[in-house]
Amino acid sequence: MSEFVHPGLDDVPLSAALHALACPVRLEIVQTLSEKGECNCEEALPRKGVPKSSRSNHMKVLRSAGVIATRKDGRERLCSLRREEFSARFPGILEAVLLTAERERFKAEPNRGRKVTNRE
């Protein structure tokens, strides 16, 4: 028996999905999972200083909204995006949110991905 509840996406209202993706911390988790694929819950939120209880709550909100799945593997809790299922229920939302978040991150880090040369 799984200790994690994963709702059927037909039971998830749009408002719950948008609420889950609106929080910057949860958005960071979704971005990490999108980039890395399945990883343990601690790796999914590389930001330091987030208490374990807050991290657990963010994961629960994302799970309840059908955005992520969590499974137990020994002592680890592994998280992954439910990308195909979520996109089937809410077409284009996850892709648009991730694209917009990446653009915002790129604006905040203008030299990211560019080769910087020193010319004197």
C-alpha positions, 0 to 999 in steps of 0.5 A, a space after each residue: 500500500 502506498 503512503 502517498 495519495 495521487 489523485 486521478 487528474 479528472 478529480 483535480 480542478 483547474 484552480 488547484 493546479 494553478 494554485 500549485 504552480 503559482 508558488 515560487 518554491 513549488 515552481 522551482 521544484 517543478 523546474 528541477 524535476 523537469 530538468 533532472 527527471 526523477 530525483 529524491 525529494 531533497 534534490 528536487 528543491 536545491 534551495 537551502 534554508 527551506 525547512 523539511 516540514 515546508 518542503 513536505 508541505 510543498 510536495 503534498 500540494 503538488 501531489 494533490 494537484 496532480 503535478 508530481 508523483 512520489 514513490 518510496 524507494 528504500 529510505 528515499 522518497 523519489 519525485 517525478 513530474 506527471 507531465 503526460 497525465 497533467 498535460 492531457 488534463 490541462 493542455 499547454 499549462 505546464 509547458 507555458 509555466 515552465 517556458 515563462 519561468 525559464 525566460 524569467 530566470 534567463 532575464 535574472 541571469 543574463 550571462 547564463 548560457 553565454 560565453 563571456 570573454 574578457 577583452 582588454 
